[in-house]
Amino acid sequence: MKQTFVALGVLGLVAAVSCGGVPAQPAASTIVLHEADAGKTFSVHGGDLVQVVLLDTYPVPGSSLVWTVSASPAGVLKAGAQNRSPQVREAGPGRTDTYTAEFLATSAGQAVLDAKGATTCEAMAKSGCPDQHFTITVVVGR
């Protein structure tokens, strides 16, 4: 009988905490963004990981599109790892890499992810293959 009382007491304490005693912290999440998310706004929580995954392309020898991503201000989203997968040969000419940039939501506020795609085009003028650029807004809540 004593063991039952202790178990019920612990369950009552857990129920009290989860029902309004101390607010539970949401578990950190990973949010994955892509080029299709250009111009959109996303809400995340402090501690969440924001990954931007983009495709570097090398359609023919002498041409490429290679991405980099930065965040501003750095105090809201802290830059983390950036990496590229090994190049993969596509069917036909060309190959691709997957570029991933990670950012940790560190404080409440709004930040802009700035994605820049640098192009090279040996066979044509730079005006024929302009660089690419887009932004994604991230709002970090408490």
MIKEKE-934895 format. One line per 5 residues: their letters; for each residue x, y, z of C-alpha. Coordinates in steps of 0.1 Angstrom, whole numbers, plus 5000, padded with zeros to 4 digits. Layout:
a) X/Y/Z ~ ... $
***
This chain:
mkqtf) 5000/5000/5000 ~ 5029/5023/5008 ~ 5044/5018/4973 ~ 5011/5027/4956 ~ 5010/5060/4975 $
valgv) 5045/5069/4964 ~ 5037/5061/4928 ~ 5005/5081/4929 ~ 5024/5110/4945 ~ 5050/5110/4917 $
lglva) 5022/5108/4891 ~ 5004/5137/4907 ~ 5036/5158/4907 ~ 5042/5151/4870 ~ 5006/5159/4862 $
avscg) 5008/5192/4881 ~ 5040/5203/4863 ~ 5026/5194/4829 ~ 4992/5210/4836 ~ 5005/5245/4844 $
gvpaq) 5032/5243/4871 ~ 5063/5248/4850 ~ 5059/5252/4812 ~ 5074/5224/4792 ~ 5101/5234/4768 $
paast) 5094/5224/4732 ~ 5119/5199/4718 ~ 5144/5213/4694 ~ 5134/5207/4657 ~ 5153/5207/4625 $
ivlhe) 5137/5228/4597 ~ 5149/5221/4562 ~ 5146/5248/4535 ~ 5152/5247/4498 ~ 5153/5270/4468 $
adagk) 5115/5266/4465 ~ 5112/5284/4498 ~ 5126/5317/4483 ~ 5108/5348/4495 ~ 5089/5329/4523 $
tfsvh) 5089/5335/4560 ~ 5093/5307/4586 ~ 5088/5307/4623 ~ 5111/5286/4645 ~ 5119/5284/4683 $
ggdlv) 5152/5291/4700 ~ 5174/5260/4699 ~ 5160/5248/4665 ~ 5184/5240/4637 ~ 5177/5256/4603 $
qvvll) 5192/5238/4573 ~ 5193/5252/4538 ~ 5198/5225/4512 ~ 5206/5236/4477 ~ 5217/5219/4445 $
dtypv) 5251/5230/4429 ~ 5250/5222/4392 ~ 5277/5216/4366 ~ 5256/5211/4334 ~ 5285/5211/4309 $
pgssl) 5323/5215/4313 ~ 5331/5251/4320 ~ 5297/5261/4335 ~ 5285/5259/4370 ~ 5261/5272/4397 $
vwtvs) 5276/5271/4432 ~ 5257/5283/4463 ~ 5266/5300/4496 ~ 5242/5310/4523 ~ 5247/5335/4551 $
aspag) 5224/5349/4579 ~ 5220/5384/4591 ~ 5220/5394/4619 ~ 5243/5366/4632 ~ 5230/5370/4667 $
vlkag) 5196/5355/4658 ~ 5208/5326/4636 ~ 5243/5314/4644 ~ 5262/5299/4614 ~ 5272/5263/4618 $
aqnrs) 5285/5236/4594 ~ 5286/5241/4557 ~ 5293/5211/4534 ~ 5290/5198/4499 ~ 5282/5162/4491 $
pqvre) 5306/5144/4467 ~ 5298/5152/4431 ~ 5273/5129/4414 ~ 5272/5124/4377 ~ 5238/5128/4362 $
agpgr) 5225/5108/4333 ~ 5239/5127/4303 ~ 5262/5156/4306 ~ 5268/5173/4340 ~ 5270/5166/4376 $
tdtyt) 5256/5180/4409 ~ 5266/5185/4445 ~ 5243/5190/4474 ~ 5252/5221/4494 ~ 5240/5223/4530 $
aefla) 5244/5252/4554 ~ 5232/5250/4590 ~ 5222/5277/4613 ~ 5212/5275/4650 ~ 5184/5297/4663 $
tsagq) 5201/5313/4692 ~ 5179/5343/4702 ~ 5145/5358/4696 ~ 5142/5381/4666 ~ 5141/5381/4628 $
avlda) 5170/5371/4605 ~ 5173/5369/4567 ~ 5190/5339/4551 ~ 5208/5352/4520 ~ 5215/5326/4493 $
kgatt) 5239/5335/4465 ~ 5244/5313/4435 ~ 5276/5322/4417 ~ 5277/5311/4380 ~ 5305/5304/4356 $
ceama) 5300/5301/4319 ~ 5332/5298/4299 ~ 5314/5295/4265 ~ 5293/5327/4269 ~ 5294/5362/4283 $
ksgcp) 5286/5366/4320 ~ 5254/5385/4310 ~ 5242/5353/4295 ~ 5245/5334/4327 ~ 5238/5358/4356 $
dqhft) 5244/5349/4392 ~ 5213/5339/4412 ~ 5201/5353/4445 ~ 5172/5348/4469 ~ 5163/5353/4506 $
itvvv) 5143/5335/4532 ~ 5131/5352/4564 ~ 5133/5333/4597 ~ 5115/5346/4628 ~ 5128/5331/4660 $
gr) 5104/5330/4689 ~ 5112/5324/4725 $
***
